[in-house]
Amino acid sequence: MRAAVAAVRPWLLDEEAAVPARGELGAAVRMTARALAESAPGHSVEVRVPPFVAVQCIEGPRHTRGTPPNVVETDPRTWLLLATGLADFAAVRDDGKLTASGNRADEVSRWLPILRVDAGPEWESRLL
């Protein structure tokens, strides 16, 4: 997962940087979302990051049909900013970059970040 996030890190730190290749972006999004699902197992909240992944997480009532009652949805860059600790859940929700519907959707914020990324060059050296 660290290597996948490292591949998109320049773009996360600088929105003006080149957008990562679709495969690199998709790998980072899928791996971090699946890590969330492993860390917070359950089926009460669905996290959607189209077009790459949707996972269910957080213990509670299981949802099996139709639209889940608790959904978090955002774009790939915003998700990765959240997953890496470079953005705050409440702030991106309030800015309209993330939708959180249902009374349990905000619980996702308790499980973030999944992997901390910082702007320093030493972060990259820890990947090796």
C-alpha atoms as a printed R data frame, in Angstrom:
    type eleno elety resid chain resno       x      y       z
1   ATOM     1    CA   MET     A     1   0.000  0.000   0.000
2   ATOM     2    CA   ARG     A     2   2.820  2.439   0.820
3   ATOM     3    CA   ALA     A     3   4.316  2.001  -2.645
4   ATOM     4    CA   ALA     A     4   0.934  2.605  -4.299
5   ATOM     5    CA   VAL     A     5   0.429  5.789  -2.287
6   ATOM     6    CA   ALA     A     6   4.019  6.883  -2.961
7   ATOM     7    CA   ALA     A     7   3.287  6.712  -6.692
8   ATOM     8    CA   VAL     A     8   0.545  9.342  -6.361
9   ATOM     9    CA   ARG     A     9   2.104 11.366  -3.530
10  ATOM    10    CA   PRO     A    10   3.400 14.254  -5.699
11  ATOM    11    CA   TRP     A    11  -0.153 14.853  -6.972
12  ATOM    12    CA   LEU     A    12  -1.569 14.716  -3.458
13  ATOM    13    CA   LEU     A    13   0.914 17.303  -2.243
14  ATOM    14    CA   ASP     A    14   0.480 19.553  -5.295
15  ATOM    15    CA   GLU     A    15  -2.776 19.627  -7.242
16  ATOM    16    CA   GLU     A    16  -0.901 21.264 -10.131
17  ATOM    17    CA   ALA     A    17   1.361 18.197 -10.490
18  ATOM    18    CA   ALA     A    18   0.656 15.722 -13.270
19  ATOM    19    CA   VAL     A    19  -2.339 13.500 -12.623
20  ATOM    20    CA   PRO     A    20  -1.149  9.934 -11.989
21  ATOM    21    CA   ALA     A    21  -1.798  7.203 -14.521
22  ATOM    22    CA   ARG     A    22  -5.210  5.588 -14.089
23  ATOM    23    CA   GLY     A    23  -3.660  2.307 -12.970
24  ATOM    24    CA   GLU     A    24  -1.538  3.991 -10.299
25  ATOM    25    CA   LEU     A    25  -4.433  6.074  -9.054
26  ATOM    26    CA   GLY     A    26  -6.783  3.095  -8.991
27  ATOM    27    CA   ALA     A    27  -4.301  0.952  -7.077
28  ATOM    28    CA   ALA     A    28  -3.800  3.600  -4.394
29  ATOM    29    CA   VAL     A    29  -7.545  4.179  -4.031
30  ATOM    30    CA   ARG     A    30  -8.430  0.473  -3.898
31  ATOM    31    CA   MET     A    31  -5.673 -0.432  -1.452
32  ATOM    32    CA   THR     A    32  -6.469  2.362   0.984
33  ATOM    33    CA   ALA     A    33 -10.226  1.742   0.847
34  ATOM    34    CA   ARG     A    34  -9.735 -1.978   1.404
35  ATOM    35    CA   ALA     A    35  -7.386 -1.200   4.295
36  ATOM    36    CA   LEU     A    36 -10.211  0.851   5.826
37  ATOM    37    CA   ALA     A    37 -12.576 -2.110   5.441
38  ATOM    38    CA   GLU     A    38 -10.023 -4.371   7.166
39  ATOM    39    CA   SER     A    39  -9.405 -1.908  10.004
40  ATOM    40    CA   ALA     A    40 -13.098 -1.199  10.569
41  ATOM    41    CA   PRO     A    41 -14.833 -4.453   9.639
42  ATOM    42    CA   GLY     A    42 -18.572 -4.445   9.237
43  ATOM    43    CA   HIS     A    43 -21.355 -3.601   6.837
44  ATOM    44    CA   SER     A    44 -23.154 -0.558   8.223
45  ATOM    45    CA   VAL     A    45 -21.419  2.118   6.099
46  ATOM    46    CA   GLU     A    46 -20.528  1.985   2.423
47  ATOM    47    CA   VAL     A    47 -17.575  4.061   1.225
48  ATOM    48    CA   ARG     A    48 -17.650  4.794  -2.506
49  ATOM    49    CA   VAL     A    49 -14.788  6.213  -4.535
50  ATOM    50    CA   PRO     A    50 -15.944  6.010  -8.136
51  ATOM    51    CA   PRO     A    51 -14.868  4.723 -10.522
52  ATOM    52    CA   PHE     A    52 -12.450  2.574  -8.536
53  ATOM    53    CA   VAL     A    53 -13.980  1.011  -5.441
54  ATOM    54    CA   ALA     A    54 -16.822  0.670  -2.981
55  ATOM    55    CA   VAL     A    55 -16.305 -1.025   0.377
56  ATOM    56    CA   GLN     A    56 -18.476 -1.716   3.367
57  ATOM    57    CA   CYS     A    57 -17.128 -1.060   6.830
58  ATOM    58    CA   ILE     A    58 -17.940 -0.372  10.473
59  ATOM    59    CA   GLU     A    59 -19.841 -2.770  12.684
60  ATOM    60    CA   GLY     A    60 -23.571 -2.374  12.931
61  ATOM    61    CA   PRO     A    61 -26.717 -3.313  11.068
62  ATOM    62    CA   ARG     A    62 -25.997 -5.115   7.818
63  ATOM    63    CA   HIS     A    63 -27.435 -3.688   4.624
64  ATOM    64    CA   THR     A    64 -28.373 -6.112   1.829
65  ATOM    65    CA   ARG     A    65 -30.750 -4.429  -0.660
66  ATOM    66    CA   GLY     A    66 -31.018 -1.169  -2.526
67  ATOM    67    CA   THR     A    67 -29.184  1.978  -1.551
68  ATOM    68    CA   PRO     A    68 -27.411  1.620   1.791
69  ATOM    69    CA   PRO     A    69 -28.655  3.966   4.538
70  ATOM    70    CA   ASN     A    70 -25.123  5.135   5.404
71  ATOM    71    CA   VAL     A    71 -22.938  6.166   2.475
72  ATOM    72    CA   VAL     A    72 -19.741  8.168   2.135
73  ATOM    73    CA   GLU     A    73 -18.848  9.125  -1.432
74  ATOM    74    CA   THR     A    74 -16.021 11.217  -2.801
75  ATOM    75    CA   ASP     A    75 -13.617 11.540  -5.710
76  ATOM    76    CA   PRO     A    76 -10.276  9.686  -5.825
77  ATOM    77    CA   ARG     A    77  -8.063 12.657  -4.905
78  ATOM    78    CA   THR     A    78 -10.189 13.694  -1.940
79  ATOM    79    CA   TRP     A    79 -10.308 10.091  -0.727
80  ATOM    80    CA   LEU     A    80  -6.545  9.779  -0.887
81  ATOM    81    CA   LEU     A    81  -6.103 13.101   0.915
82  ATOM    82    CA   LEU     A    82  -8.329 11.757   3.695
83  ATOM    83    CA   ALA     A    83  -6.708  8.330   3.721
84  ATOM    84    CA   THR     A    84  -3.253  9.866   4.083
85  ATOM    85    CA   GLY     A    85  -4.084 12.490   6.689
86  ATOM    86    CA   LEU     A    86  -3.629 15.406   4.297
87  ATOM    87    CA   ALA     A    87  -7.270 16.487   4.623
88  ATOM    88    CA   ASP     A    88  -9.871 16.608   7.375
89  ATOM    89    CA   PHE     A    89 -13.133 14.671   6.972
90  ATOM    90    CA   ALA     A    90 -15.384 17.432   8.325
91  ATOM    91    CA   ALA     A    91 -13.646 20.092   6.240
92  ATOM    92    CA   VAL     A    92 -14.006 18.245   2.925
93  ATOM    93    CA   ARG     A    93 -17.604 17.346   3.768
94  ATOM    94    CA   ASP     A    94 -18.364 20.990   4.549
95  ATOM    95    CA   ASP     A    95 -16.633 22.052   1.296
96  ATOM    96    CA   GLY     A    96 -18.907 19.715  -0.675
97  ATOM    97    CA   LYS     A    97 -16.077 17.450  -1.836
98  ATOM    98    CA   LEU     A    98 -17.560 14.508   0.061
99  ATOM    99    CA   THR     A    99 -21.112 13.420   0.738
100 ATOM   100    CA   ALA     A   100 -21.935 11.604   3.952
101 ATOM   101    CA   SER     A   101 -25.525 10.413   4.174
102 ATOM   102    CA   GLY     A   102 -27.019  8.515   7.072
103 ATOM   103    CA   ASN     A   103 -26.515  8.854  10.793
104 ATOM   104    CA   ARG     A   104 -23.441  6.589  10.873
105 ATOM   105    CA   ALA     A   105 -21.555  7.835   7.814
106 ATOM   106    CA   ASP     A   106 -19.423 10.303   9.781
107 ATOM   107    CA   GLU     A   107 -18.035  7.386  11.820
108 ATOM   108    CA   VAL     A   108 -15.651  6.737   8.937
109 ATOM   109    CA   SER     A   109 -13.642  9.732  10.151
110 ATOM   110    CA   ARG     A   110 -12.676  7.801  13.301
111 ATOM   111    CA   TRP     A   111 -10.712  5.353  11.157
112 ATOM   112    CA   LEU     A   112  -8.761  7.948   9.192
113 ATOM   113    CA   PRO     A   113  -6.007  8.413   8.285
114 ATOM   114    CA   ILE     A   114  -5.081  4.958   7.106
115 ATOM   115    CA   LEU     A   115  -1.510  5.880   6.215
116 ATOM   116    CA   ARG     A   116   0.134  9.184   7.112
117 ATOM   117    CA   VAL     A   117   1.892 11.099   4.368
118 ATOM   118    CA   ASP     A   118   3.896 14.221   4.977
119 ATOM   119    CA   ALA     A   119   5.607 16.704   2.713
120 ATOM   120    CA   GLY     A   120   9.134 15.940   3.881
121 ATOM   121    CA   PRO     A   121  11.677 14.059   1.758
122 ATOM   122    CA   GLU     A   122  12.283 11.583   4.592
123 ATOM   123    CA   TRP     A   123   8.869 10.020   3.926
124 ATOM   124    CA   GLU     A   124  10.089  8.634   0.609
125 ATOM   125    CA   SER     A   125  13.218  7.183   2.175
126 ATOM   126    CA   ARG     A   126  11.057  5.154   4.568
127 ATOM   127    CA   LEU     A   127   9.437  3.441   1.577
128 ATOM   128    CA   LEU     A   128  12.622  1.707   0.529
